[in-house]
């Protein structure tokens, strides 16, 4: 496992880290806590030292599971969580001192810790990025010792560019994968200039880039890949990166022809993300140890050739760009 600097925190984190959405249960179908803990153990065995969760993943279950694991594992693990999506309705005026403080206190309890390593605003409405007072509240929570650092998780590049204008934003979590190239065009350069870390989320496009999904694949009713394909529950871009299911399957077949023999398609997709030095880490999920092993081995695989990178870009330009590029 290789490590990269996270913003200006001084932390060196595993360049492929653990995304803990799926292990929270809810939105990803059935999950087994025993298998989830085994997946976390396998991740740490392979050098992972950073876990990303959120207070709404399983209504706090993911946070509690991560806390249980960290208590028992005996390693120094950085844990990032998120706040804001508990608001109902999810509106900008909800990002106030009372609510943010309550969310942080709840996460501190769930995570069984005195201070949250990294707190991220969880894809807030765009107006929040134009509310300096919201970021001032985060500064106060740092001053109070409740959180060590803070960042944001965003839907759109424009939100990311606005967020990094705030001097104490340490990280931006954004969807970046073979189906979503736009962050690399302008945002990555600006983030590097400001020494802001980038967490590449949804790196496998909700499983599409594993190559394991088929035209007749069935998803359970509680899996967002079934109930959110058109943005019915949350932003459409969170599900298959906003790409139509059937088109995504066809593009994956083309990507398979470029995949080096020594890699699985999963590792190919993760390796592609790591080719961008502005990225601090990608955060694939893993519900089982076998998935964790496949994911985290990607760090030690060879870099992709310039020719392969150009071919991937050509496929994106021909089939995907017009579907997603201008939206996110």
C-alpha positions as CSV (number, residue, x, y, z in Angstrom):
1,X,0.0,0.0,0.0
2,X,1.2,3.5,-0.9
3,X,0.3,6.6,1.1
4,X,-0.5,10.2,0.1
5,X,-0.7,13.5,2.1
6,X,-4.2,14.5,3.1
7,X,-4.5,18.2,2.6
8,X,-2.6,20.2,5.2
9,X,-3.4,17.8,8.1
10,X,0.1,16.2,8.1
11,X,-1.6,12.8,7.8
12,X,-0.4,10.2,5.2
13,X,-3.3,8.1,4.3
14,X,-3.7,4.9,2.2
15,X,-4.2,5.8,-1.4
16,X,-7.0,3.2,-1.6
17,X,-9.0,3.5,1.6
18,X,-12.3,2.1,3.0
19,X,-15.7,3.6,2.1
20,X,-18.1,2.5,4.8
21,X,-21.5,3.3,3.2
22,X,-22.4,-0.3,2.2
23,X,-21.5,-1.8,5.6
24,X,-24.0,0.5,7.3
25,X,-26.9,-1.4,5.7
26,X,-29.7,0.4,4.0
27,X,-29.4,1.6,0.4
28,X,-27.1,-1.4,-0.5
29,X,-29.3,-4.4,0.2
30,X,-28.5,-7.0,2.9
31,X,-25.3,-6.8,4.9
32,X,-23.7,-9.0,7.6
33,X,-21.9,-7.3,10.4
34,X,-19.5,-10.2,10.9
35,X,-18.5,-10.1,7.2
36,X,-18.2,-6.3,7.4
37,X,-15.8,-6.5,10.3
38,X,-13.8,-9.2,8.5
39,X,-13.7,-6.9,5.4
40,X,-12.3,-4.1,7.6
41,X,-9.7,-6.4,9.2
42,X,-8.6,-7.5,5.7
43,X,-8.3,-3.8,4.7
44,X,-6.1,-2.9,7.6
45,X,-4.0,-6.0,7.0
46,X,-3.4,-4.7,3.5
47,X,-2.3,-1.3,4.9
48,X,-5.5,0.8,4.9
49,X,-5.4,3.5,7.6
50,X,-8.4,5.7,6.6
51,X,-12.1,4.9,6.8
52,X,-14.9,7.1,5.5
53,X,-18.3,6.9,7.0
54,X,-21.4,9.1,7.7
55,X,-24.0,9.5,10.3
56,X,-26.8,8.5,7.9
57,X,-25.2,5.3,6.7
58,X,-27.6,2.8,8.3
59,X,-28.8,5.7,10.6
60,X,-25.5,5.5,12.5
61,X,-24.9,1.8,12.2
62,X,-21.9,2.3,10.0
63,X,-20.3,4.7,12.5
64,X,-20.9,2.3,15.4
65,X,-19.5,-0.7,13.4
66,X,-16.4,1.4,12.6
67,X,-16.0,2.3,16.2
68,X,-16.2,-1.3,17.3
69,X,-13.6,-2.3,14.8
70,X,-11.2,0.5,15.7
71,X,-11.5,-0.3,19.4
72,X,-10.4,-3.9,18.7
73,X,-7.9,-3.5,15.9
74,X,-5.0,-1.8,17.8
75,X,-3.9,0.3,14.8
76,X,-4.0,4.0,14.3
77,X,-6.9,4.5,12.0
78,X,-8.1,7.9,10.7
79,X,-11.9,8.1,10.6
80,X,-13.9,10.6,8.6
81,X,-17.6,11.1,9.0
82,X,-20.2,13.4,7.6
83,X,-23.0,15.6,8.8
84,X,-26.0,17.3,7.3
85,X,-28.1,14.7,5.6
86,X,-30.1,14.0,8.7
87,X,-31.9,17.2,8.0
88,X,-35.5,16.8,6.9
89,X,-36.2,18.8,4.9
90,X,-32.6,19.0,3.7
91,X,-32.3,22.8,3.3
92,X,-29.5,25.3,3.6
93,X,-31.0,27.0,6.7
94,X,-30.6,23.7,8.6
95,X,-26.9,24.1,8.5
96,X,-26.9,26.2,11.7
97,X,-25.1,26.0,15.0
98,X,-27.8,24.0,16.8
99,X,-28.1,21.3,14.2
100,X,-24.4,20.9,13.3
101,X,-23.5,20.8,17.0
102,X,-26.1,18.1,17.6
103,X,-25.0,16.1,14.6
104,X,-21.4,16.2,15.8
105,X,-22.3,15.2,19.3
106,X,-24.3,12.2,18.0
107,X,-21.3,11.1,15.8
108,X,-18.9,11.5,18.7
109,X,-21.1,9.1,20.7
110,X,-21.5,6.7,17.7
111,X,-17.8,6.7,17.1
112,X,-16.9,6.4,20.8
113,X,-14.3,9.2,20.5
114,X,-13.5,12.6,22.0
115,X,-12.8,14.2,18.7
116,X,-13.8,13.5,15.1
117,X,-10.7,13.2,12.9
118,X,-12.3,14.7,9.8
119,X,-15.9,16.0,9.6
120,X,-17.4,16.6,6.2
121,X,-20.5,18.5,5.3
122,X,-22.6,15.9,3.5
123,X,-23.5,17.1,0.0
124,X,-25.3,20.2,1.3
125,X,-27.5,22.4,-0.9
126,X,-25.4,24.7,-3.1
127,X,-26.4,27.7,-1.1
128,X,-24.4,26.5,1.9
129,X,-21.2,27.1,0.1
130,X,-22.1,30.8,0.1
131,X,-22.8,30.8,3.8
132,X,-19.5,31.8,5.6
133,X,-21.3,31.4,8.9
134,X,-21.6,27.6,8.3
135,X,-17.9,27.3,8.0
136,X,-17.4,29.5,11.0
137,X,-19.4,27.1,13.0
138,X,-17.0,24.3,11.9
139,X,-14.1,26.5,12.9
140,X,-15.7,26.9,16.4
141,X,-16.1,23.1,16.6
142,X,-12.4,22.7,15.9
143,X,-11.6,25.3,18.5
144,X,-13.8,23.4,21.0
145,X,-11.9,20.2,20.3
146,X,-14.9,18.4,18.9
147,X,-13.4,17.9,15.5
148,X,-9.8,18.0,14.4
149,X,-10.3,19.0,10.7
150,X,-13.1,19.5,8.3
151,X,-14.0,19.3,4.7
152,X,-16.9,18.8,2.4
153,X,-18.5,16.2,0.2
154,X,-20.0,17.7,-3.0
155,X,-22.1,16.8,-6.0
156,X,-20.8,19.3,-8.4
157,X,-17.4,20.7,-9.5
158,X,-18.7,24.2,-9.0
159,X,-19.5,23.5,-5.4
160,X,-16.0,22.1,-4.9
161,X,-14.4,25.2,-6.3
162,X,-16.4,27.4,-4.0
163,X,-15.7,25.2,-1.0
164,X,-11.9,25.5,-1.3
165,X,-12.1,29.3,-1.0
166,X,-12.7,28.7,2.7
167,X,-9.2,28.6,4.2
168,X,-9.7,25.7,6.7
169,X,-11.3,23.3,4.3
170,X,-8.9,20.4,4.3
171,X,-10.6,18.0,1.9
172,X,-13.2,17.6,-0.8
173,X,-15.0,14.4,-1.5
174,X,-16.2,14.2,-5.0
175,X,-17.4,11.5,-7.5
176,X,-14.4,10.7,-9.8
177,X,-14.2,7.5,-11.8
178,X,-13.9,6.3,-15.4
179,X,-17.5,7.6,-15.9
180,X,-16.9,11.0,-14.4
181,X,-13.8,12.8,-15.7
182,X,-14.8,16.4,-15.2
183,X,-13.2,17.0,-11.8
184,X,-9.7,16.5,-13.3
185,X,-10.2,19.4,-15.8
186,X,-10.0,22.4,-13.5
187,X,-10.8,21.5,-9.9
188,X,-7.8,19.2,-9.4
189,X,-5.4,21.9,-10.4
190,X,-7.0,24.4,-8.0
191,X,-7.1,21.9,-5.1
192,X,-3.4,21.2,-5.6
193,X,-2.6,24.9,-5.4
194,X,-4.4,25.2,-2.1
195,X,-3.1,21.9,-0.8
196,X,-6.6,20.5,-0.4
197,X,-7.0,16.7,-0.2
198,X,-9.3,14.9,-2.6
199,X,-11.3,11.8,-1.7
200,X,-12.6,10.1,-4.9
201,X,-15.9,8.6,-4.0
202,X,-18.1,6.2,-6.0
203,X,-14.9,5.0,-7.6
204,X,-16.6,1.9,-9.1
205,X,-19.8,3.7,-10.2
206,X,-22.0,1.8,-7.8
207,X,-20.6,-1.5,-8.9
208,X,-20.9,-0.9,-12.7
209,X,-17.1,-0.8,-13.1
210,X,-16.7,-4.1,-11.4
211,X,-17.8,-5.7,-14.7
212,X,-20.0,-8.1,-12.7
213,X,-23.4,-6.5,-13.4
214,X,-25.5,-7.9,-16.2
215,X,-28.7,-6.7,-18.1
216,X,-30.8,-9.0,-16.0
217,X,-29.1,-8.3,-12.6
218,X,-31.7,-7.9,-9.9
219,X,-31.4,-5.5,-7.0
220,X,-33.4,-5.7,-3.9
221,X,-36.0,-3.0,-3.1
222,X,-33.8,-1.4,-0.4
223,X,-30.8,-1.1,-2.8
224,X,-30.3,2.4,-4.2
225,X,-29.4,0.9,-7.5
226,X,-33.0,-0.2,-7.7
227,X,-34.8,2.8,-6.2
228,X,-32.7,5.8,-7.2
229,X,-31.8,5.4,-10.8
230,X,-33.5,8.6,-11.7
231,X,-32.8,10.5,-8.6
232,X,-36.0,9.5,-6.7
233,X,-34.4,9.5,-3.3
234,X,-31.2,11.6,-3.7
235,X,-29.0,13.0,-6.4
236,X,-29.1,10.8,-9.5
237,X,-25.4,11.1,-9.9
238,X,-24.8,8.9,-6.8
239,X,-26.2,5.9,-8.6
240,X,-24.1,4.5,-11.5
241,X,-22.5,8.0,-11.6
242,X,-25.7,9.2,-13.3
243,X,-25.1,7.0,-16.4
244,X,-28.0,5.0,-17.9
245,X,-27.7,1.4,-16.8
246,X,-27.7,-0.2,-20.3
247,X,-25.3,2.4,-21.7
248,X,-23.0,1.8,-18.7
249,X,-22.9,-2.0,-19.4
250,X,-22.0,-1.4,-23.0
251,X,-19.2,1.0,-22.1
252,X,-17.8,-1.5,-19.5
253,X,-17.5,-4.1,-22.2
254,X,-15.3,-1.7,-24.1
255,X,-13.2,-0.9,-21.0
256,X,-12.7,-4.7,-20.5
257,X,-10.7,-4.8,-23.8
258,X,-8.2,-2.3,-22.4
259,X,-7.8,-3.9,-19.0
260,X,-4.2,-5.2,-18.4
261,X,-3.9,-9.0,-18.0
262,X,-2.5,-8.6,-14.5
263,X,-5.5,-6.6,-13.2
264,X,-9.2,-7.3,-12.6
265,X,-11.6,-4.6,-13.9
266,X,-12.1,-3.4,-10.4
267,X,-8.3,-2.9,-10.0
268,X,-8.1,-1.3,-13.4
269,X,-10.8,1.3,-12.4
270,X,-9.1,2.0,-9.1
271,X,-5.6,2.2,-10.7
272,X,-7.0,4.8,-13.2
273,X,-8.0,7.1,-10.4
274,X,-4.6,6.8,-8.8
275,X,-3.0,8.0,-12.0
276,X,-4.1,11.5,-11.0
277,X,-1.7,12.9,-8.4
278,X,-4.2,15.5,-7.1
279,X,-6.2,12.6,-5.7
280,X,-5.4,11.7,-2.1
281,X,-7.3,8.4,-2.1
282,X,-10.2,6.5,-3.6
283,X,-12.7,5.0,-1.1
284,X,-14.3,1.9,-2.6
285,X,-16.7,0.0,-0.4
286,X,-16.3,-3.6,0.6
287,X,-18.9,-5.8,2.3
288,X,-16.7,-9.0,2.3
289,X,-13.0,-9.7,2.8
290,X,-12.6,-10.9,-0.8
291,X,-13.8,-7.5,-2.1
292,X,-11.4,-5.7,0.3
293,X,-8.5,-7.8,-0.9
294,X,-9.3,-7.1,-4.5
295,X,-9.8,-3.4,-3.9
296,X,-6.7,-2.7,-1.9
297,X,-4.3,-4.7,-4.0
298,X,-4.8,-2.0,-6.7
299,X,-2.3,0.3,-4.9
300,X,0.6,-2.1,-5.6
301,X,-0.2,-2.7,-9.3
302,X,1.7,-1.0,-12.2
303,X,0.8,2.4,-13.5
304,X,-1.3,2.5,-16.7
305,X,0.3,3.5,-19.9
306,X,-0.3,6.8,-21.6
307,X,-1.8,4.9,-24.5
308,X,-4.3,3.2,-22.2
309,X,-5.2,6.5,-20.5
310,X,-5.8,8.1,-23.9
311,X,-8.0,5.2,-25.0
312,X,-10.1,5.4,-21.8
313,X,-10.6,9.1,-22.4
314,X,-11.7,8.4,-26.0
315,X,-14.3,6.0,-24.8
316,X,-15.5,8.5,-22.3
317,X,-15.7,11.3,-24.9
318,X,-17.6,9.1,-27.3
319,X,-20.1,7.5,-25.0
320,X,-20.3,9.2,-21.6
321,X,-19.4,12.8,-21.8
322,X,-22.7,14.0,-23.3
323,X,-24.6,12.2,-20.6
324,X,-22.9,13.5,-17.4
325,X,-20.2,16.0,-18.0
326,X,-22.3,19.2,-17.9
327,X,-24.4,18.1,-14.9
328,X,-21.8,17.4,-12.3
